[in-house]
Amino acid sequence: MLTRLRAIIALMRNPRVSAFPKVLVVGAIAYILFPWDVVPDIAPIVGWIDDLMFLIGALGMLFNAAPKAKEPAAPGRGPIIDVTPEPPSASGSGSSR
Protein backbone atom coordinates (compact mmCIF):
# COMPACT_ATOMS: atom_id res chain seq x y z
CA MET A 1 0.00 0.00 0.00
CA LEU A 2 2.89 2.34 0.75
CA THR A 3 4.33 1.60 -2.70
CA ARG A 4 1.06 2.63 -4.37
CA LEU A 5 0.87 5.79 -2.28
CA ARG A 6 4.40 6.69 -3.40
CA ALA A 7 3.44 6.00 -7.02
CA ILE A 8 0.36 8.24 -6.69
CA ILE A 9 2.45 11.07 -5.22
CA ALA A 10 5.07 10.66 -7.95
CA LEU A 11 2.39 10.73 -10.66
CA MET A 12 0.80 13.83 -9.14
CA ARG A 13 4.20 15.57 -9.34
CA ASN A 14 5.09 14.27 -12.81
CA PRO A 15 4.81 16.99 -15.47
CA ARG A 16 4.20 14.38 -18.21
CA VAL A 17 0.84 13.42 -16.64
CA SER A 18 -1.96 15.68 -17.81
CA ALA A 19 -3.71 17.98 -15.36
CA PHE A 20 -7.20 16.48 -15.74
CA PRO A 21 -6.56 13.20 -13.84
CA LYS A 22 -4.67 15.14 -11.17
CA VAL A 23 -7.63 17.48 -10.68
CA LEU A 24 -9.99 14.48 -10.45
CA VAL A 25 -7.86 12.89 -7.70
CA VAL A 26 -7.82 16.14 -5.71
CA GLY A 27 -11.57 16.48 -6.30
CA ALA A 28 -12.18 12.91 -5.13
CA ILE A 29 -10.24 13.52 -1.93
CA ALA A 30 -12.17 16.76 -1.36
CA TYR A 31 -15.45 14.92 -2.08
CA ILE A 32 -14.61 12.37 0.63
CA LEU A 33 -13.58 15.00 3.19
CA PHE A 34 -16.35 17.58 2.73
CA PRO A 35 -19.84 16.92 4.08
CA TRP A 36 -21.78 17.43 0.82
CA ASP A 37 -22.45 14.24 -1.13
CA VAL A 38 -24.63 12.89 -3.92
CA VAL A 39 -25.62 10.07 -1.56
CA PRO A 40 -25.44 11.29 2.06
CA ASP A 41 -23.09 9.43 4.41
CA ILE A 42 -25.99 9.16 6.87
CA ALA A 43 -26.87 5.92 5.07
CA PRO A 44 -23.77 4.04 6.33
CA ILE A 45 -22.72 1.64 3.58
CA VAL A 46 -24.51 3.15 0.58
CA GLY A 47 -23.27 6.64 1.42
CA TRP A 48 -19.65 5.52 1.45
CA ILE A 49 -19.86 3.59 -1.82
CA ASP A 50 -20.24 6.70 -3.99
CA ASP A 51 -17.19 8.26 -2.28
CA LEU A 52 -15.15 5.12 -2.87
CA MET A 53 -16.25 4.76 -6.51
CA PHE A 54 -15.31 8.37 -7.29
CA LEU A 55 -11.85 7.88 -5.75
CA ILE A 56 -11.29 4.56 -7.56
CA GLY A 57 -12.30 6.13 -10.88
CA ALA A 58 -10.03 9.14 -10.38
CA LEU A 59 -7.05 6.95 -9.43
CA GLY A 60 -7.73 4.69 -12.40
CA MET A 61 -7.61 7.69 -14.73
CA LEU A 62 -4.38 8.87 -13.06
CA PHE A 63 -2.68 5.50 -13.56
CA ASN A 64 -3.94 5.26 -17.15
CA ALA A 65 -2.49 8.70 -17.88
CA ALA A 66 0.92 7.67 -16.52
CA PRO A 67 3.75 7.41 -19.05
CA LYS A 68 4.64 3.79 -19.72
CA ALA A 69 8.18 2.42 -19.72
CA LYS A 70 9.48 0.66 -22.84
CA GLU A 71 10.44 -2.70 -21.32
CA PRO A 72 8.08 -5.05 -19.47
CA ALA A 73 8.52 -5.34 -15.71
CA ALA A 74 8.73 -9.15 -15.87
CA PRO A 75 7.95 -11.84 -18.45
CA GLY A 76 4.23 -12.03 -19.04
CA ARG A 77 3.49 -8.69 -17.36
CA GLY A 78 2.75 -5.31 -18.88
CA PRO A 79 5.10 -2.33 -18.89
CA ILE A 80 5.93 -0.62 -15.64
CA ILE A 81 4.84 2.94 -14.99
CA ASP A 82 7.60 5.45 -15.56
CA VAL A 83 7.30 8.07 -12.83
CA THR A 84 10.61 9.82 -13.47
CA PRO A 85 10.24 13.38 -14.78
CA GLU A 86 11.87 14.29 -18.08
CA PRO A 87 15.12 16.21 -17.80
CA PRO A 88 14.95 19.84 -18.91
CA SER A 89 15.77 20.24 -22.58
CA ALA A 90 18.92 22.10 -23.54
CA SER A 91 17.48 24.24 -26.30
CA GLY A 92 19.71 26.58 -28.21
CA SER A 93 21.32 28.58 -25.43
CA GLY A 94 24.95 28.27 -24.50
CA SER A 95 26.42 27.43 -27.92
CA SER A 96 29.28 29.62 -29.03
CA ARG A 97 30.78 30.22 -32.50
C-alpha positions in Angstrom: 0.0 0.0 0.0 2.9 2.3 0.8 4.3 1.6 -2.7 1.1 2.6 -4.4 0.9 5.8 -2.3 4.4 6.7 -3.4 3.4 6.0 -7.0 0.4 8.2 -6.7 2.5 11.1 -5.2 5.1 10.7 -8.0 2.4 10.7 -10.7 0.8 13.8 -9.1 4.2 15.6 -9.3 5.1 14.3 -12.8 4.8 17.0 -15.5 4.2 14.4 -18.2 0.8 13.4 -16.6 -2.0 15.7 -17.8 -3.7 18.0 -15.4 -7.2 16.5 -15.7 -6.6 13.2 -13.8 -4.7 15.1 -11.2 -7.6 17.5 -10.7 -10.0 14.5 -10.5 -7.9 12.9 -7.7 -7.8 16.1 -5.7 -11.6 16.5 -6.3 -12.2 12.9 -5.1 -10.2 13.5 -1.9 -12.2 16.8 -1.4 -15.5 14.9 -2.1 -14.6 12.4 0.6 -13.6 15.0 3.2 -16.3 17.6 2.7 -19.8 16.9 4.1 -21.8 17.4 0.8 -22.5 14.2 -1.1 -24.6 12.9 -3.9 -25.6 10.1 -1.6 -25.4 11.3 2.1 -23.1 9.4 4.4 -26.0 9.2 6.9 -26.9 5.9 5.1 -23.8 4.0 6.3 -22.7 1.6 3.6 -24.5 3.2 0.6 -23.3 6.6 1.4 -19.6 5.5 1.4 -19.9 3.6 -1.8 -20.2 6.7 -4.0 -17.2 8.3 -2.3 -15.2 5.1 -2.9 -16.2 4.8 -6.5 -15.3 8.4 -7.3 -11.9 7.9 -5.8 -11.3 4.6 -7.6 -12.3 6.1 -10.9 -10.0 9.1 -10.4 -7.0 7.0 -9.4 -7.7 4.7 -12.4 -7.6 7.7 -14.7 -4.4 8.9 -13.1 -2.7 5.5 -13.6 -3.9 5.3 -17.1 -2.5 8.7 -17.9 0.9 7.7 -16.5 3.7 7.4 -19.0 4.6 3.8 -19.7 8.2 2.4 -19.7 9.5 0.7 -22.8 10.4 -2.7 -21.3 8.1 -5.1 -19.5 8.5 -5.3 -15.7 8.7 -9.1 -15.9 8.0 -11.8 -18.4 4.2 -12.0 -19.0 3.5 -8.7 -17.4 2.8 -5.3 -18.9 5.1 -2.3 -18.9 5.9 -0.6 -15.6 4.8 2.9 -15.0 7.6 5.5 -15.6 7.3 8.1 -12.8 10.6 9.8 -13.5 10.2 13.4 -14.8 11.9 14.3 -18.1 15.1 16.2 -17.8 15.0 19.8 -18.9 15.8 20.2 -22.6 18.9 22.1 -23.5 17.5 24.2 -26.3 19.7 26.6 -28.2 21.3 28.6 -25.4 25.0 28.3 -24.5 26.4 27.4 -27.9 29.3 29.6 -29.0 30.8 30.2 -32.5 
